[in-house]
Amino acid sequence: MSSANTSAKDQITTSQAAVLLINYTLGAGILTLPRTTVDAVQTPDVWISTIIAFMIITVAGLIVVLLCRRFQGKTLFQFVPDITGKWLAWILSLTVIAFFLLIAAIQIRIMAEVTVFYLLEGTPTWAIVMSFMWIGLYLTLGGINCMARMYEVILPITLVFFLISILLSSKIFDINHFKPVLGSGIMPVIKGIKPALLPFIGYEIMLVTMAYMKTPQKAAKALLAGTIVPLIVYLATILMVIGGLSTYGVRTRVWPTLDLLRSFEIQGLIFERFESLLLVIWIMQIFSTFTITHYAASLGWSQLFNKNIKIFLFAMLPVIFLIAMLPKNVTEIFKLGDIVGTASIYIFGGVPLLLLLISIIRKKGGSPN
């Protein structure tokens, strides 16, 4: 495996690392999170499950940061052989690469399905997927610094329009949809932790991006910012969607967030209906998640074989396309997403802690400053 070759030109600041993490985390989950959590909890107390999930994710993310700081300037694919040996490192690296490829494929397919359903009815799914992929390729060829600067433009636009759209739904908000709090006890809340964890999975990208940070000792700050912002967005979404549609209304809809914005209109504004505006904005967010995972998977291959990353950026496109087109319908996409998300909890929840402990016991890497 090659050594880290992060040039000054392709390094990112602490704020850019935080923005990259936020963009990676805020993917298609925003469209489905209210439904998946309500299905598990069966009560309006899903907001409690979401806060608990945030706490768990933050702890897991800090473990990743501690691990990466022992091997500053190296990605997961580069420092794992020092901890486990070559063959176990290959197995783990291939698993992580497969995870990134699956996430990229799922995100791009969900984007295509929603676009066909709401915006471009009758357009072949493959045409949307291919167009999206080639635009993403153009961005990733510029390197991680170029990607981070693009995300710095996308994120503020996304947050402003999202918050405006979601808060305007307050005209149909009913606080009674949340009563009584903990009316069914604590067990439903516990059941909702797992589905609430899945949209927060994103801290694993620090295993790659920390190698490119100018000041990796500030990675913990980037992690906290990169998890708190998604928490605010997800909580706002859950509260407004359940408050507007009720738990029963959320469970009966495939895309409850978009359906909430379709349930009201405000006359006299430039946009009287907001679901199309939100969808256009959120396509940019899914674009961010896709490009990050595409780049991370390609980087993994390039460092495993010590080759130029551009070769693998092109080579991974047909692989992602085939995976994206494999599910026959939305139900199969959700099933695949649940499988990948559940696997990621075990992979990135337990493996980094194990690697950290082994590196300390075997005295591998340097002690973090």
matplotlib code that plots the C-alpha trace (Angstrom):
import matplotlib.pyplot as plt

x = [0.0, 1.2, 2.1, 0.0, 0.6, -1.6, -0.2, -0.7, -3.0, -5.3, -5.6, -8.8, -9.4, -11.2, -14.4, -14.2, -13.9, -17.0, -18.9, -17.9, -19.1, -22.4, -23.0, -22.2, -24.6, -27.5, -28.4, -31.7, -32.4, -34.1, -36.9, -37.6, -36.4, -39.8, -41.5, -38.7, -38.5, -42.3, -42.7, -40.3, -41.6, -45.3, -45.5, -44.6, -41.6, -39.2, -37.5, -36.2, -34.8, -33.1, -31.3, -30.1, -28.8, -27.0, -25.2, -24.1, -22.9, -20.9, -19.1, -18.4, -17.1, -14.7, -13.2, -12.6, -10.9, -8.6, -7.7, -6.8, -4.8, -2.4, -1.7, -1.7, -1.5, -2.7, -6.2, -7.7, -6.5, -2.9, -2.6, -4.6, -1.7, 0.4, -2.2, -3.5, -1.1, -1.5, -4.3, -6.7, -6.1, -7.1, -10.3, -11.2, -10.3, -12.4, -15.3, -15.1, -14.8, -17.8, -19.7, -18.9, -19.9, -23.2, -24.0, -23.2, -25.5, -28.4, -28.2, -28.2, -31.0, -33.2, -32.5, -33.6, -36.8, -37.9, -37.0, -39.0, -42.0, -42.1, -40.3, -39.5, -42.4, -41.8, -38.0, -36.0, -34.3, -31.1, -30.9, -31.1, -28.6, -26.0, -26.3, -25.9, -22.9, -21.0, -21.5, -20.2, -17.2, -16.3, -16.2, -14.3, -11.5, -10.6, -9.7, -10.9, -10.2, -12.2, -15.0, -14.9, -15.1, -18.1, -19.9, -19.2, -21.5, -24.1, -24.6, -25.8, -28.2, -29.6, -30.0, -31.6, -34.2, -34.8, -35.5, -37.7, -39.7, -40.0, -40.9, -43.6, -45.4, -46.1, -49.5, -50.7, -48.6, -50.5, -48.8, -51.4, -49.9, -47.0, -49.2, -48.8, -44.9, -43.7, -47.3, -46.3, -43.2, -39.5, -39.4, -40.8, -38.1, -35.4, -36.8, -36.5, -32.8, -31.6, -33.5, -32.6, -28.9, -28.9, -29.3, -26.5, -24.0, -21.4, -18.6, -16.8, -15.8, -13.3, -11.3, -10.5, -10.8, -8.6, -5.6, -6.2, -6.8, -4.3, -4.8, -5.9, -5.7, -8.9, -10.8, -12.9, -14.3, -15.1, -16.8, -19.0, -20.0, -20.6, -23.0, -24.8, -26.0, -27.6, -29.2, -30.9, -32.1, -33.4, -35.1, -36.8, -37.9, -39.3, -41.1, -42.7, -43.6, -45.2, -46.8, -48.3, -49.3, -49.6, -47.9, -50.6, -50.2, -46.4, -46.6, -48.8, -46.5, -43.3, -41.8, -43.5, -41.2, -42.2, -45.8, -45.9, -44.8, -47.5, -50.2, -50.2, -49.6, -49.0, -50.4, -48.6, -45.1, -42.8, -43.3, -46.7, -45.8, -42.5, -42.0, -40.4, -38.1, -37.0, -36.5, -34.3, -32.2, -32.0, -30.8, -27.6, -27.3, -27.6, -25.1, -22.7, -23.1, -22.7, -19.5, -17.9, -18.6, -17.5, -14.2, -13.6, -14.1, -11.9, -9.2, -9.3, -8.6, -5.8, -4.1, -4.4, -2.8, -0.6, -2.1, -3.5, -7.0, -8.3, -8.2, -10.5, -12.8, -13.7, -13.6, -16.1, -18.8, -20.1, -19.9, -22.1, -24.5, -25.0, -25.6, -28.0, -30.1, -30.2, -33.3, -36.5, -38.5, -38.5, -39.2, -36.1, -34.0, -35.2, -34.4, -30.9, -30.4, -31.5, -29.1, -26.2, -27.1, -27.3, -24.0, -22.4, -23.4, -21.4, -18.5, -17.9, -19.2, -17.0, -14.0, -12.5, -12.6, -10.9, -8.3, -7.6, -7.2, -4.8, -2.8, -2.3, -1.4, 1.0, 2.3, 1.5, 1.3, 2.1, 0.3, -2.2, -1.2]
y = [0.0, 3.5, 6.1, 9.2, 11.7, 14.6, 17.7, 21.1, 21.8, 19.0, 19.6, 20.8, 23.1, 22.1, 24.0, 22.2, 18.9, 19.7, 20.8, 17.6, 15.5, 17.4, 17.0, 13.3, 12.7, 14.7, 12.4, 10.7, 9.9, 13.3, 12.1, 8.8, 9.2, 10.2, 7.1, 4.6, 5.7, 5.9, 2.4, 1.2, 3.2, 3.4, 6.5, 10.2, 9.8, 9.3, 12.6, 11.0, 8.1, 10.6, 12.4, 9.1, 8.1, 11.3, 10.7, 7.2, 8.4, 11.2, 8.7, 6.4, 9.3, 10.4, 6.8, 7.1, 10.5, 9.1, 6.2, 8.4, 10.8, 8.0, 7.7, 11.3, 11.8, 8.3, 7.0, 3.8, 1.9, 2.9, 2.5, -0.7, -3.0, -1.5, -2.7, -6.0, -7.2, -7.3, -9.9, -8.8, -5.2, -6.2, -7.9, -4.8, -2.4, -4.3, -4.3, -0.5, 0.0, -2.2, -0.1, 3.2, 1.8, 0.5, 3.9, 5.7, 3.4, 3.6, 7.4, 7.9, 5.4, 7.0, 10.4, 9.0, 7.5, 10.6, 12.8, 10.5, 10.5, 14.3, 16.1, 14.2, 11.7, 9.2, 9.8, 6.5, 5.9, 4.9, 8.2, 10.2, 8.0, 8.2, 12.0, 12.3, 10.0, 11.8, 15.2, 13.7, 12.3, 15.8, 17.1, 14.2, 14.5, 17.8, 16.2, 16.4, 20.2, 21.0, 18.9, 20.6, 24.0, 22.9, 21.6, 25.0, 26.5, 23.8, 23.5, 27.0, 27.0, 23.7, 24.7, 28.0, 26.7, 23.6, 25.5, 28.0, 25.2, 23.1, 25.9, 27.2, 24.0, 25.3, 26.5, 22.9, 21.9, 20.4, 19.9, 17.4, 14.9, 14.5, 13.8, 12.0, 12.0, 8.5, 7.4, 3.8, 3.8, 3.7, 0.5, 2.0, 4.7, 2.0, 0.2, 3.5, 3.9, 1.6, 3.2, 6.6, 5.7, 4.9, 8.5, 9.7, 7.2, 9.4, 9.8, 6.9, 9.3, 10.7, 7.5, 9.0, 12.8, 13.2, 12.3, 15.5, 17.9, 20.7, 20.5, 17.0, 17.8, 19.8, 16.9, 16.5, 20.0, 19.1, 15.9, 17.7, 20.4, 17.6, 15.8, 18.6, 20.3, 17.0, 16.5, 19.9, 19.2, 15.7, 16.9, 19.8, 17.3, 14.8, 17.3, 19.2, 16.1, 14.3, 17.6, 18.2, 14.6, 12.7, 9.3, 7.5, 9.9, 9.4, 5.6, 5.6, 7.7, 6.7, 10.2, 11.9, 15.0, 15.8, 15.0, 17.4, 20.2, 19.2, 19.4, 23.2, 26.2, 29.9, 32.4, 35.6, 34.3, 33.5, 29.8, 28.8, 25.1, 24.1, 20.4, 20.9, 23.6, 21.4, 18.4, 20.4, 21.7, 18.2, 16.7, 18.8, 17.2, 13.7, 14.7, 15.5, 12.1, 10.3, 12.2, 11.7, 7.9, 7.5, 9.3, 7.4, 4.0, 5.0, 6.3, 2.9, 1.1, 3.5, 3.1, -0.7, -1.0, 2.2, 3.6, 6.9, 7.5, 8.8, 5.3, 4.0, 7.1, 6.0, 2.3, 2.6, 4.3, 1.1, -0.7, 1.9, 2.0, -1.8, -1.8, 1.2, -0.5, -3.9, -3.2, -3.5, -1.0, 1.4, -1.4, -3.3, -0.1, 0.4, -3.2, -2.9, 0.4, -1.2, -4.1, -1.8, 0.5, -2.3, -3.7, -0.2, 0.0, -3.1, -2.4, 1.3, 0.9, -1.9, -2.2, 1.3, 0.6, -2.7, -1.2, 1.6, -0.9, -3.1, -0.1, 1.0, -2.5, -3.1, 0.5, 1.2, 4.7, 7.8, 9.1, 11.8, 15.3]
z = [0.0, -0.8, 1.8, 2.2, -0.5, 0.5, -1.1, 0.3, -2.6, -1.8, 2.0, 3.7, 6.7, 9.9, 8.7, 5.3, 7.1, 9.1, 5.9, 4.2, 7.0, 7.2, 3.4, 3.6, 6.5, 5.1, 2.2, 1.3, 4.9, 5.3, 3.0, 4.9, 8.5, 9.9, 8.4, 9.4, 13.0, 13.4, 12.0, 14.7, 17.6, 16.8, 19.0, 18.6, 20.9, 18.0, 18.7, 21.9, 20.0, 17.6, 20.4, 21.9, 18.5, 18.2, 21.5, 20.4, 17.0, 18.6, 20.9, 18.0, 15.9, 18.7, 18.7, 15.0, 15.5, 18.3, 16.0, 13.0, 15.1, 15.9, 12.2, 11.0, 7.3, 6.5, 5.6, 6.9, 3.8, 4.7, 8.4, 9.0, 7.8, 10.6, 13.1, 11.8, 9.1, 5.3, 4.8, 7.5, 6.2, 2.7, 4.0, 6.0, 3.3, 0.7, 3.1, 3.5, -0.2, -0.8, 1.8, 0.1, -3.3, -2.0, -0.3, -3.6, -5.6, -3.1, -2.9, -6.6, -7.2, -4.5, -6.1, -9.5, -8.1, -6.3, -9.4, -11.7, -9.3, -8.5, -11.3, -14.5, -14.9, -17.7, -17.8, -17.8, -14.4, -16.1, -17.9, -14.7, -12.9, -15.7, -16.1, -12.3, -12.3, -15.0, -13.4, -10.1, -11.9, -13.1, -9.5, -8.0, -10.7, -9.1, -5.8, -2.2, -1.8, -4.9, -3.6, -0.2, -1.7, -3.8, -0.6, 1.1, -1.6, -1.5, 2.3, 3.1, 0.2, 1.3, 5.0, 4.3, 1.8, 3.9, 7.1, 5.3, 3.7, 6.8, 9.2, 6.8, 7.6, 11.1, 9.9, 10.0, 13.0, 15.9, 19.2, 20.3, 17.8, 20.4, 23.4, 25.7, 26.0, 26.8, 26.9, 26.0, 28.2, 27.4, 25.3, 22.1, 22.3, 22.6, 19.5, 17.6, 18.3, 15.6, 12.7, 14.1, 14.0, 10.2, 8.9, 11.3, 10.0, 8.4, 10.8, 9.1, 6.3, 8.9, 8.3, 4.9, 5.3, 8.4, 6.4, 4.3, 7.2, 7.7, 11.5, 12.3, 16.0, 15.5, 14.0, 17.1, 16.5, 13.0, 14.1, 16.6, 14.1, 11.5, 13.8, 15.6, 12.3, 11.0, 14.5, 14.2, 10.7, 11.5, 14.7, 12.9, 10.1, 12.6, 14.7, 11.8, 9.8, 12.8, 14.0, 10.6, 9.5, 12.8, 13.3, 11.3, 8.4, 8.4, 8.4, 5.3, 3.1, 1.3, 1.3, 4.3, 4.2, 0.7, 1.3, 4.3, 1.9, -0.6, 2.1, 2.2, 0.0, 0.7, -1.8, -2.7, -2.5, -5.4, -4.6, -3.5, -3.3, -1.8, -2.4, -5.8, -4.5, -1.6, -3.9, -6.2, -3.3, -1.8, -5.0, -4.5, -1.1, -2.4, -5.1, -2.3, -0.6, -3.9, -4.8, -1.4, -1.4, -5.0, -4.2, -1.0, -2.7, -5.6, -3.2, -1.4, -4.6, -5.6, -2.3, -2.2, -5.6, -5.5, -8.7, -9.8, -8.4, -11.7, -13.1, -10.4, -10.5, -14.1, -13.3, -10.4, -12.5, -14.2, -10.9, -9.2, -12.1, -12.0, -8.3, -8.5, -11.2, -9.5, -7.2, -9.1, -7.1, -4.1, -1.7, -2.7, -2.5, 1.1, 2.0, 0.6, 2.4, 5.7, 5.2, 4.4, 7.3, 9.8, 8.7, 9.0, 12.6, 13.4, 11.1, 12.1, 15.6, 16.7, 14.3, 15.0, 18.8, 18.3, 16.0, 18.5, 21.4, 19.3, 18.2, 21.8, 23.0, 20.1, 20.3, 16.7, 15.5, 17.4, 20.5, 19.6, 20.7]

ax = plt.figure().add_subplot(projection="3d")
ax.plot(x, y, z, "-o")
ax.set_aspect("equal")
plt.show()
